Amino acid sequence: MFRRRRQDDPAEETGHDEVTDEAAPEPEPEEPADASPDAFDRSRGPWDVSEVESTDGYVDLGAVLVPGRDGMELRLEIDEAADRVTSATVQLEGSAVQLQVFAAPRTEGIWDEIRSEIAAGITRQGGTADEVPGPFGRELIARIPVRTADGRTGHQPARFAGVDGPRWFLRAVFHGLAVHEPEQAAGVEDVVRSLVVVRGAEAMAPRELLSLRLPEQPAPAEPEEPEGAQREPLEPFTRGPEITEIR
């Protein structure tokens, strides 16, 4: 089911870095060679598409495949000016996580650098950002300045996690209960661990946002029934996966 509502301030995209082509490159490892001792181990996900055998039960958003979960709501944020999906947000069990995937260098991870930039940016805005160990390696627990409905300045808690994959980088921003209540974060954290990233083979600048798209929802085929056969009663109010499109 699709519901549409507008968003005046679409998600901000990350800037581009210069790409350098090498002549006669040597064979390179699939996994980024991150020298950080706190590098996250992806042996239990999130996955690259080359690492999975089946994607049955996943919602195909292009660069990322999201596992379906009972009670899950999926929101897609769209930049109308660029006519592109900029992020996907999963809401589940009182928590939410915003997902974005970026191109990354083949030989090194970029989360350490991006994490420092995010912390510095939040601090400049008058917020706070503390680096802590988390389920996905080094994370940030932040209080981000926001303008409340009555015009006053408040702070929104958020938790930033990042995962370096083969030529891609996944950023996950947690909101709601998942920020400060670890026992309540299990549902959305399991979704993040189960994600499948489809990087593609095309050359892209490091930090370039990978393209997401609206999921296809083909109409179900009606099987032919023998004459006189009884149909099962329709259940029009049975709730399936819910997808919100935000513009």
GIMO-V726374 format. One record per residue. PSI is psi in degrees with one decimal (999 if undefined). OMEGA is omega in radians with two decimals (999 if undefined). Layout:
BEGIN
<<PSI,OMEGA> <PSI,OMEGA>>
END
This chain:
BEGIN
<<134.2,3.14> <135.5,2.97> <137.5,-3.07> <135.5,2.92> <157.9,-2.99> <151.6,3.04> <119.2,-3.07> <-24.1,-3.07> <82.4,-3.10> <161.5,-3.11> <139.7,3.14> <135.6,-3.11> <156.1,-3.14> <147.5,-3.11> <170.6,-3.08> <146.7,2.99> <165.3,-3.13> <140.4,3.10> <136.4,3.12> <125.6,3.09> <138.4,3.12> <141.4,3.08> <137.1,3.10> <63.6,-3.09> <147.2,3.05> <156.5,3.06> <135.3,-3.06> <151.4,-3.13> <150.0,3.11> <-35.7,-3.09> <137.4,3.12> <137.9,3.13> <81.5,-3.10> <119.7,-3.10> <-8.9,-3.10> <132.6,3.10> <-15.9,-3.13> <12.4,-3.13> <136.7,-3.09> <136.6,3.11> <117.5,-3.09> <17.0,-3.06> <-15.3,3.08> <25.1,3.12> <167.8,-0.06> <160.2,-2.97> <151.8,2.87> <149.9,-3.09> <-26.1,3.13> <-10.1,-3.05> <-0.5,-3.09> <150.4,3.14> <-28.6,-3.09> <144.5,3.06> <24.8,3.07> <138.3,3.13> <4.7,3.13> <150.9,3.00> <121.3,-3.06> <110.2,3.10> <17.8,3.14> <-96.4,-3.09> <-14.7,3.12> <139.6,3.07> <126.6,-3.04> <127.8,3.13> <138.7,3.09> <140.4,3.11> <144.9,3.09> <131.9,3.11> <4.1,-3.09> <139.6,3.00> <135.0,-3.11> <121.1,3.12> <135.1,3.12> <126.1,-3.14> <129.0,-3.01> <128.9,3.01> <106.2,-3.07> <-34.1,-3.12> <-40.5,-3.14> <-9.1,-3.11> <54.6,3.13> <150.1,3.05> <124.1,-3.06> <-25.0,-3.14> <164.4,3.05> <137.5,3.13> <126.7,3.10> <127.2,3.05> <129.2,-3.07> <127.8,2.98> <46.0,3.07> <5.1,3.12> <162.5,3.08> <151.8,3.05> <125.4,3.08> <132.9,-3.04> <131.8,3.00> <144.2,3.14> <136.2,-3.09> <155.9,2.99> <150.5,-3.12> <160.3,3.08> <154.3,-3.13> <-30.8,-2.93> <-4.9,-3.12> <153.5,3.07> <161.3,-3.09> <1.8,-3.08> <-38.5,3.13> <-45.3,-3.12> <-45.2,-3.12> <-38.5,3.14> <-43.5,3.11> <-39.2,3.14> <-41.0,3.12> <-46.2,-3.14> <-43.7,-3.14> <-40.7,3.14> <-42.1,3.13> <-40.7,3.13> <-40.7,3.12> <-31.1,-3.13> <-4.2,-3.13> <10.5,3.10> <-169.1,3.10> <151.5,3.11> <115.6,-3.13> <130.7,3.11> <129.3,-3.08> <157.0,2.99> <142.8,-3.13> <-176.6,-3.13> <-22.0,-3.12> <31.5,-3.13> <-148.2,3.14> <129.7,-3.10> <171.5,3.05> <131.2,2.94> <117.3,-2.97> <155.1,2.94> <109.6,-2.99> <127.5,3.11> <133.7,3.10> <158.3,3.07> <123.0,-3.11> <171.1,-3.09> <-29.4,-3.14> <11.2,3.05> <-1.8,3.13> <166.2,3.12> <127.2,3.07> <-172.0,3.13> <132.8,3.11> <122.7,3.09> <142.7,3.12> <154.9,3.13> <120.9,-3.09> <126.8,3.05> <152.0,3.12> <144.8,-3.14> <124.3,3.07> <124.1,3.09> <-174.6,3.12> <101.2,3.13> <18.5,3.05> <159.4,3.09> <128.1,3.13> <126.0,3.03> <129.9,3.13> <123.7,3.13> <114.1,-3.07> <142.9,3.07> <167.6,3.10> <-146.8,-3.06> <-26.8,-3.07> <-12.6,-3.11> <-49.3,-3.00> <-3.2,-3.11> <90.2,-3.05> <-36.3,-3.11> <-22.1,3.12> <-6.0,-3.06> <-4.6,-3.00> <-39.8,-3.08> <-51.9,-3.11> <-31.3,3.08> <-36.3,3.09> <-36.5,3.07> <-45.1,-3.14> <-42.9,3.13> <-27.8,-3.08> <-3.4,3.14> <148.4,3.04> <123.3,-3.12> <132.3,3.10> <92.9,-3.04> <-39.1,-3.03> <163.2,-3.06> <-6.9,-3.05> <150.3,3.10> <132.5,3.13> <150.6,3.09> <141.1,3.03> <136.6,-3.12> <3.8,3.06> <132.6,-3.09> <127.6,3.08> <144.8,-3.02> <129.2,2.95> <165.2,3.14> <162.2,3.06> <140.2,-3.13> <146.8,3.07> <138.1,3.11> <77.9,-3.12> <146.2,3.10> <133.6,-3.14> <139.3,3.13> <139.8,3.11> <113.3,3.13> <146.9,3.10> <139.8,-3.11> <144.4,3.09> <151.1,-3.11> <133.4,3.12> <-5.1,-3.13> <146.5,3.14> <136.9,3.11> <151.5,3.00> <146.5,3.13> <141.4,3.11> <147.0,3.08> <77.8,-3.02> <-16.6,-3.08> <10.5,3.03> <126.9,-3.03> <126.1,3.06> <-165.0,3.09> <132.5,-3.08> <129.2,-3.09> <126.6,3.11> <131.4,3.11> <118.4,-3.09> <126.5,3.11> <999,999>>
END
